[in-house]
Amino acid sequence: MADTTVKVDSETRDRLAALAEANGQSLRAYLATLAMEEQNQLRLRHATTYFRDAVGRPGLADAFAEAFPDDAPAGTGRTAA
């Protein structure tokens, strides 16, 4: 993988370097980790949006209970067969 230069102001560079050191990482490794974590958070936010939309659909709980009668969620008033 080729190296790239990213220009940031010295205050930002110093903050990133301090965070990297506090995490026991080089600045390069810290930025790579930070990028992966941010990408994962973005994906999680998207997944959460889709999940909330799906579980908000009318009849979903009843359809689940019918499809998986032995796996009814606790507290629904439904009992496993």
Protein Blocks (a to p, Z undefined) as FASTA:
>chain_A
ZZddddddfklmmmmmmmmmmnopafklmmmmmmmmmmmmmmmmmmmmmmmmmmmpghkl
mmmmmmmmmlccehklpacZZ
